[in-house]
Amino acid sequence: MQGAQATDRIQAVTVAGITFLADLAGALFWEDERLLVVSDLHLEKGSSFAQRGVLLPPFDTAATLARLGAVIARHDPRTVIALGDSFHDRDAHERLLLDDRDALSALQVRRDWIWISGNHDPALPRDLGGTVADEVAIGPIMFRHEPTGAVGEIAGHLHPKARVSTRGRSVERRCFASDGERAVMPAFGAYTGGLSIRDVAFAAIFQTLAFTAHVLGDRKVHSIAASRCY
C-alpha cells in the first residue's frame, strides 16, 4: 500500500500528547512503542449464541483473527494489547477450533501480547499465550477495558458508532471517539454491534459533544465532529 491510499487508511489521533495511528481496521498503532491496540474481539460469539439456540454462521472467530492478522502484518508491532472482552464469555476459549487456536498462536510469535480482562472475560486462562492484566500503563497512557473518563485513558467496552449523512443518505459506522485527552476504541470483532456516540454513556466520559468521531468508512478514516453526528 502506497501514497494516498495508505494515508486514507490511517488517521492520526492524539491522546494526552501521544500520537497514535487510527487504522481503518479499527486498531490503534503507537509507532514509537511499536504497540498495536485492539478492543472487544468477542471471539466465539457465534458459538455462544448457538448454545442458546440462536444460530449464526460459525465463522466469526476465523474472520476476526484474519482481520487482526492483516493489521498486524501492516504495522509489525512489537507488542499487542487486547483491551478486554477478547472472548465473548468465560468459556469461549474452550470452544476455539484447533485452526483458530493455531492462528492465534501464530500471531503471537516474537511479540509481547497482553490480554486486558473485560466484563465478558474477567478470568482469562493463562494458557492462551501472552500475559493477563487488569490494566496497563505505558508513559502517560493507561490502557483498560471500561472507560472512566480519566486523562490519558484508552479504553473499549462501549463499541462506539456514529451515524452520519453522506450523499443524501444516512449511514452508521464504527468509530474511535476521542477529545485529545482520552479515547474509546471501536469493537474489532466480526459480530460486535455498537452504541451511538450520542448515548448518555459517552456524555459521562467526554462531558460535552466537543470530541471527534474517527469513523471507519469503506476506504478511509473520516474525522467528524461528534456534534455533526446523529
Buried (B, 14 or more C-beta within 10 A) or exposed (E): EEEEEEEBBBBEBEBBEBEBBBBBBBBBBBEEBBBBBBBBBBBBBBBBBBEEEEEEEBEBBBBBBEBBBEBBEBBEBEBBBBBBBBBBBEBBBEBBEEEBBEBBEEBBEEBBBBBBBBEBBEEBEEEBBBEBBEBBEBEEBBBBBBBEBEEBBBBBBBBBBBBBEEEEEEEBBBBBBBBBBBBBBBBBBBBBEBBBBBEEBBEEBBEEBEBBBBBBBEEBBBBBEBEEBE
